[in-house]
Amino acid sequence: QVQLVESGGGSVETGGSLTLSCTASGYIRGPHCMGWLRKRPGQNREGVAAIHNDGTASYADSVKGRFTISQDAAKNTLYLHLNNLKPEDTAMYSCAADWLPGLPCDADTVIAGAQKWGRGAQVTVSS
């Protein structure tokens, strides 16, 4: 039973940067996938990024080249570095873990694959 707690949300102007952190407790060791999803106002939840414990990362086209996902396994912490932010990035960002067996570890599968989501951190981008 993985518990996820996000931190680092806030407000930033267009073009700015921000880093989100997600600390996991009760984490099951071994091969696994973790990721980030977001809920933008008026839109469905979408996968943002995913990373396998071997370091392989995947990104949604909308954030590719601007966001970076990383992890510190020793600290059971997942990060999302958001750079060159745009107003359309405004959303509630949640970390995700505990993938369903057999589903790929990629950004497109965050919503369908992750069985555990954190409650989220709000990111607001203004200009």
Buried (B, 14 or more C-beta within 10 A) or exposed (E): EBEBEBEBBEEBEEEBEBBBBBBBEEBEEEEBBBBBBBBBEEEEBBBBBBBBBEEEBBBBEBBEEBBBBBBEEEEBBBBBBBBEBBEEBBBBBBBBBBBEEEEBBBBBBBBEBBEBBBEBBEBBBEE
